[in-house]
Amino acid sequence: MHLSADITIIGSGFAGSLTALILKQLGFTLLIIDRGQHPRFAIGESSTPIAGYVLRELAEQYDLPRLVPLTKFGMWQAACPDLMCGVKRGFSYFHHQSHARFESKRDHSGELLVAASADDKSSELHWLRKDVDAFLFKEVCRAGILCYENTQIQSMTFDSQWKINAQGHCGSLEVDTKFVVDASGAATVVAQHCGVADRGDQCLTNSRAVFSHFQDVSSWQSKLDDWGFSPSDYPFPPDKAALHHLFEGGWMWNLRFLDGLLSAGFVLDRTRYPLEPEISAADEWQTTLQRFPSLQEQFASGQLAEVPGDFIRTSRLQRRLERSTGNQWVALPHTAGFIDPLHSTGIAHSLCGVERLVEIIKLHWQRSSMTQALEKYEQVLQKEFTLIDLLVSGCYRSSHNFRLFAAFAMLYFAAATTYERRRLEHGDDFKQAFLCADDEAFVAIVRKAHRRLQTYGQSGTPKSESIHEFELEIRRSITPFNHAGLCDPSARNMYRYTIAPNEHDS
Ligand SMILES: Cc1cc2nc3c(=O)[nH]c(=O)nc-3n(C[C@H](O)[C@H](O)[C@H](O)COP(=O)(O)OP(=O)(O)OC[C@H]3O[C@@H](n4cnc5c(N)ncnc54)[C@H](O)[C@@H]3O)c2cc1C
């Protein structure tokens, strides 16, 4: 079959489908190709306030009202209760020592809770990607966009325009297209065809993951209750959150969905926990759990959920293409690179990338200025990966000492809350990079704190006075970026007022 389209999008994850829907609204002819088929399991589920703002703005700007409910829990429940989701009131972190039970102390010295939403109704969400991606893909089909699932790209050549050959369930496809958006994630389809190198090995973060979906895992709150800790001053129930169990050299995510399903995964620093291929993913899961008795107890009754039905283990997570754009092609953020799931930056970053890209296509399509605009897109993306890499690798570096970790993590929250506020203040004129990655003053602060962490070594107990100095330095340095009462010792790691002002009204 011979087809032609202005723009071909490779990959129908949420980012590819959303890009297709917007470009369709702008009047382009489109084709979307995916090697898989919806509904299917996908990881990357925890959204953030930034993701909510950007998705809502995109939906409003490009007249896609059916997407607005995906931005807040209350609206989602009212409009699309069939799509599975979870409530995310914020971020919670609990520190564990190897072979020791977790203890919640009155001063919260091993806990950090940062609110992102004032209540459940206005809360952010965990997206069950199987449902959300399938919903968006259905919207793509409803919009009349040509979609080919179960279709493998076999060759791509560029000669004034792209020629793509693919093979699918409906036979061979030959596609002529002017422009390609690569939304294939880790598959990096265009980069593979064009020989673009992956520089992920140069990232400071060096992690891998083992994860799955589970049923019947006890909530963390119920375990805290069982163990006689029932803190009354948590700003939100700790399971209604992106819950992080942190330990030296790694952490575990817990994302709970309304039907009781739990997404959980260990993310491990590869220098401390190198992959041992002779140990199965299931065995590695068990031995890692056994190292942390409280987690083992939390998971004691847990069973693998039917989907995906097994443990998934990755190699190094970091990916960073040397180029994310070239001759009439561009990669979306999660295709251009990925650092780590810590702090849930992926969905929001992807949405910010979609927002910038569709604006570029809208303004520069088939103009000579397009190349320059895409180069700028690429530069901004690189700055964003550099900042995320610093923010995340510093957290691994400080994972042996929760005070250092909690202080360093404030840099992420300063970036996120400053970005949110700047967006709200500037409205349509807002042009800044995700997480203020193009704010040199902010990035310099992060670099300095990151360097400083080196002096604390990777393990052992740094002196309390020296940690105090670090905490003070972070507090002082983020003053211009601290709109949310971060680094306040009187908050004792319980931050309830980080929500951007307008969000209270939504
Ligand atoms: C372990 C892990 C945990 C994460 N957790 C979080 C989190 O909690 N919060 C968060 O915000 N982000 C998280 N992320 C990041 C998140 O997964 C991504 O931001 C998100 O998936 C990006 O969506 P996407 O649509 O760009 O790509 P993807 O979801 O990767 O979709 C890619 C699509 O391309 C298709 N495809 C692949 N190869 C081909 C091919 N050859 N031809 C055609 N199609 C192809 C696939 O079938 C798929 O449909 C996590 C990532 C990982 C790895």
The ligand as a Gaussian input file, in Angstrom:
#p B3LYP/6-31G(d) Opt

LIG

0 1
 C       11.252000       2.407000      34.768000
 C       10.631000       3.720000      34.391000
 C        9.762000       4.354000      35.259000
 C        9.207000       5.578000      34.917000
 N        8.377000       6.208000      35.813000
 C        7.897000       7.427000      35.521000
 C        7.022000       8.093000      36.420000
 O        6.640000       7.580000      37.468000
 N        6.578000       9.328000      36.080000
 C        6.932000       9.927000      34.914000
 O        6.535000      11.073000      34.672000
 N        7.712000       9.290000      34.020000
 C        8.198000       8.064000      34.288000
 N        8.962000       7.413000      33.370000
 C        9.145000       8.047000      32.054000
 C        7.954000       7.721000      31.161000
 O        7.933000       6.337000      30.945000
 C        8.056000       8.449000      29.839000
 O        8.135000       9.826000      30.064000
 C        6.851000       8.180000      28.952000
 O        6.638000       6.807000      28.772000
 C        7.059000       8.831000      27.602000
 O        5.977000       8.512000      26.757000
 P        6.181000       8.387000      25.201000
 O        4.831000       8.304000      24.600000
 O        7.095000       9.462000      24.713000
 O        7.015000       7.044000      24.974000
 P        6.627000       5.542000      25.283000
 O        5.622000       5.448000      26.335000
 O        7.927000       4.836000      25.476000
 O        5.957000       5.023000      23.917000
 C        6.717000       4.647000      22.818000
 C        5.794000       4.030000      21.783000
 O        6.589000       3.727000      20.634000
 C        6.268000       2.438000      20.178000
 N        7.431000       1.884000      19.480000
 C        8.554000       1.376000      20.016000
 N        9.363000       0.922000      19.034000
 C        8.739000       1.174000      17.878000
 C        9.068000       0.916000      16.520000
 N       10.211000       0.303000      16.168000
 N        8.194000       1.305000      15.564000
 C        7.019000       1.898000      15.884000
 N        6.653000       2.140000      17.172000
 C        7.504000       1.790000      18.143000
 C        5.916000       1.655000      21.439000
 O        5.128000       0.527000      21.128000
 C        5.160000       2.712000      22.235000
 O        3.790000       2.715000      21.929000
 C        9.512000       6.177000      33.673000
 C       10.364000       5.520000      32.793000
 C       10.919000       4.309000      33.142000
 C       11.845000       3.641000      32.165000

